[in-house]
Amino acid sequence: MQQYNESLISWKQHKPSKDAGINNIQMPGKPTLMVWQTRDHEPTSYELSLAEHLIMAFSSGAETIDEVVSALNQQGMLHGDGSAFTAESFEQEMARLGH
């Protein structure tokens, strides 16, 4: 199974594309049903670990950003740069990962 949409790599840029993904995301009459249609790469070990720690945080009752950050830090989940999470760094990381 394909783990990510390879077409998104070239399509995702900081400047508008003249082609805008024509025939890259879906070709008319030839749809490709892809489980990971919106992924532009396979998840890293950091992203997978963060997802597991977030599941544990929410499962333990965390509802606010402060509670989630506290749970991540108590679990020993570090930010990608090796520092402990703060509310601000958590929000920035979620924005970065969510594109």
N, C-alpha and C positions, 0 to 999 in steps of 0.2 A: 504494500500500500504506500502511495506517495505521502510523505510526511508534511509537505508544505507546497504552496503554489509557486512554482518557479517563475511564472509570468509576472508575479508581483515584484520581483527583485528589480527588474529594469523599469517597471512602471512607477514604482515608489521613488519619487525625486522631490527635491525642494523647489523645483520650478515646474510650471505647467508643461505637459507633454502635448505636442501637436497631434499625436495619435490617440492619446487618452485611453489606451488599453483596447482599442478596436482589434478584434480577433485575438486578443490575448486573454481576457478574462473568460469570455464565452463566445464561441463562433455560432452565429445563427444557424439553427438546424443541426448542430453538432455539439450539444451540451455535454460537458464532462462533469459528472457528479463526483465531487472531491470532498472528502470529509474535512480536510483542513484548508478550505478554500481561501481563508483570509490570512493564513500564515505565510510570511515571506522567508522563513527559515525554520529549521527544526529547533525546538526549544533547547536551550542550553541547560547544563546541570544546575546552574544558579536559578534559572526560571522555574525548573521543575521543583527544586527544593523550596523556593518561595511559595509556589502554589500549594505544596503539601503543608507548609507552615501556616499559610493563610486558612486552609481548611481546618487545621487544628484550632486556630484562633477563633474562627467563627463557630466551630463546634463546641468550644468551651464557653460561648456566650458573648464574645466580643461584638459590640455593635457600633461603637464610635471609633473615629480614627485613633484617638488616644488609647482606647482599650485594645485595638488591633496592634498598634505600635508597641504597647506594653507587653502584649502576649508574644509578639515576634521576638522582642528583646529577652524576655524570660526564657523562651525556647532556645535562645542562642543563635537565632537567624540573623546574620549580618547583612548589611547593605552590600551591593556589588563592589564597593570600594573598601570593604572590610570594617567599616564603622557601624556603630549601633544606629538603628533607625530613630529618627525624630518624626514628628507629625509632618513637618515640611518636607523632609527627604522622602518619606513614604509617599506623599502626594506627588512629588516630582517623579518618583520611580514608577508609580502607577500610570502617570501621564506618558512617560517615555515608553513603557511596555505596551500601553494601549494605543499608541500612535495617535 
